[in-house]
């Protein structure tokens, strides 16, 4: 009886080894080739209609807004008073590459004038206004594989604030919220320092290990990284931090 049970155990163990080996080979077969680009329109170059004013991220192929705080696409043919390149509403900035780039409010003070109050001249508005850009990847990420996220980020010249907590969240599903507030998701990568120099592209490169099945990249400010804002001018300021983004 002992001999039979031992043979059965050994046979069962060998099956487990074969199954485990098969899983490993299957995962290897799905692993993307090194250097494969998964962001389809990371330079914001392909558009359905040439952008000429604010809130037209929806016209950029492969990109959309996550909340009802709408982001921008900048273009050399647009007016300098809106989303032109190099001059626009938020400063002066050439593209990091190509002819276009994106832009978003990382944070904007939501206080507004309260004309009915004698004591406090301001009242809450939208509650921590922020904008988010989302794009669908060419294929879902593979569990256990290390991916590298790279992009060019610049604090716009007219920003009187800078913020911490700007990052990238890889999601298995598209996100859509009917508000203008911060997202509560935890991003896989993010900046751990202030960007204090305005009007200069900063190359960001970070890595993370995928859980598997992530299909969408969301760019914006994530308080889960540790959000704070800092004044970078003396005296009164416009109380916003606006960022350009390119070459995702």
N, C-alpha and C positions, 0 to 999 in steps of 0.2 A: 504493500500500500504506500509506504514511504517513497519507494522508487518511482511509482507512477506519478505521485503528486509532485515530486521533484522534476520529473521530465516535463510535466504540464507547466510548471512554474517557469522553467527555462525557456520553453517554447513561447509562452506568453511574453516573457521579457524580450525575446528576440523580435517579436512583433512590434512591441513598443519602440524598440530601437529603429526599426524600419519606418514606422509611422513618423517618428520624430525626424528621421533623416529626410523623409519626403517633404515635411513641412519646411525644413531648412532650404532644400533645393527649390521649392516653390517660391519662397521669399526671395531667394537669389535671382530667380527668373524675372521678378517684378521690379527689382531694384533699378532705378533710372541710371543711365550712363552718366559718369562724372561730367559736370559742366553743362548738363542739359537745361535749357531755359524753359521755365514753366509759366512765366508771366507773359501773356500774349502781346499786350500793348503797353509795356512798361514805360515808354517814353511819351505817351499821350499823343502820338503822332497821327493815328488813324481816327478820323472823326466823321460822323454822319453829315454834320452841317458845321461850317466854319463858325467857331464861337466869336461873339462880338460884344457880349455883356456878361453880367454876373450869373451865377447859379446854373451853368450849362454843362456840368460834368456829364449829365445824361446823354449829351451829344457825342461823347468820346466812346468809341467802340470798346466794349469789354469792361467799362467802368460804370458804377452807379453809386447813389447815395444810400447810406444805411438809415439815417434819420431824416426828419424834415428840415434839418439844417443843411442846405445845399452848397456843394463845393464848386470850384471854378476850374476851367481850362483856359490857359493863356495862349494868345496867338499874336504874331507880329502884325497882322492886319486889323486887329481890334483897336478901338480908341484908347489913348493913354489914360483917359478918365475912368476906364473900366478895366478890361483884362488884356491890355496891350503888352507887347514885348519890344524893347526892354522896359519902357515906362508904363506904369499902370497905377491903379488906385492905391496899392499898398507899397509902392516904392519903384525902384529901377533895378531890373534883373534880366540878364541874358539867359537863354536856356543852357542847362548843363550839357545837353546833347540834343541834336535835332532842332526842330523849329517850335516846339510847344512844351509846356509843362503844366502840372496841376497845382492847386493851391487850396488851403483849408484853414479855417479858424481852429487853432488848437484850444483856445480859450478866449472868451470875451465876457467882460463884466456885464452882469445882467441888470444892474441898477438903472433906473430911469427916473426922471424928474417927477416929483409928486407935488403938483401945484396946490393941492388942497391942505397940505400939512404945514404947520407953523414951526414944529420942533425938528423933524427929520425931513430934509429937502429931497430925499430919494426913497424909492420903494422898489421891492424885488420885481424883476421882469420874468425872464424865461427860466431862471434857475440854472446857472453854470452852462452857458451856451457853448456848444462844441460841434464840430463837423467831422464826418468820417467818409473815407473813400473805400469802395470795395471792388475787387476784380476776381473773376473766376479763373482758376488755374487750368492749364492745358490738360492735366490729368490729376487724379487724387494722389496725395502723399502716401508713402509706404511706411508701415509700422517699423520702428527701429532704425530707420535711415536718417542720417544727419543731413540737414539742408542748410544752405547758406542764403541769407536774405541780404541783398545789397540795394541801396538807393542813395540818391543825392537829396539833401535836405538843406533849406536855407531859411533863416528867420528874416522876414520881409523888413525893409528899411523903415517903414512907417510904424512898426510894432514898438510900443513903449514898454512892453512886458515880454518876458521869456518864461517858458514853463518847463517843468520836468514831467515825465510820464508819457512822452510821445513814443509810440511803439507800433508793432505789427502783430495782429492776431490771426492765426490760421484756424479757420472754422470748417467743420464738416458740412455745414448747411449755410445758406445765405441768411444774413441778418436784415431785419426790417423793423424799425420802431417808429411810432407816431409821436415822437417828442424831439427836443433839441438838446437834451442833457447828455452828460457823460455816460458812456457804456460801462457796464459792470463786469464784463468778461476779463479774464486774465490773459494777457498776450504772452506769446512764447518769447518774444524779444522786445527790447526797448532801450531807450537812452537812459543812462545813469548819471548824466551831467547836464548842466545848462548849456545852451547855445547863446552866447552873449554878443557875439559879433554879428551885426546885421548886414544883409546884402552880400553874403558869401556862401557859396555852396560847400557843404560838409559831407564827405563820403562816409556812409554808415555801412558797416559790414558786420553781421552777427550770425550765429549758428544755433540751431536747435534740433532735437531729436523728435521726429514725428510720432504721434500716437497711432497714426494710420487713418486714412479716409478723409483727411482735411482737403477741402476743395476750393476754399475761398480765402483771400487775403484781405484783411480790413486794416486800414492805416488811420491813426488818429491818436487822441490822448486817452490814456487808460489810468484812472486813479489807483487801480490795483498795483501799479508800478511804484506808487508814491508820488502823488501829484502835489505840486506847489507852484506858485507864480512869483516872479521877481521883477521889480521895477528896474529898468536899465537907463532911465533918464531922470534928471533932477526936476522937481516941481510937478505941476499938473501933467497928467499923461492920458492917452486915449484908452488905456485899460484893456488892451487886447494883444494877443500873440498870434500873428498870422504867419503861416509857413508855406513856402513853395516846395514842391516835390517833383523829382524827375528821375529817369533811368532806374525804375524799379525792377 
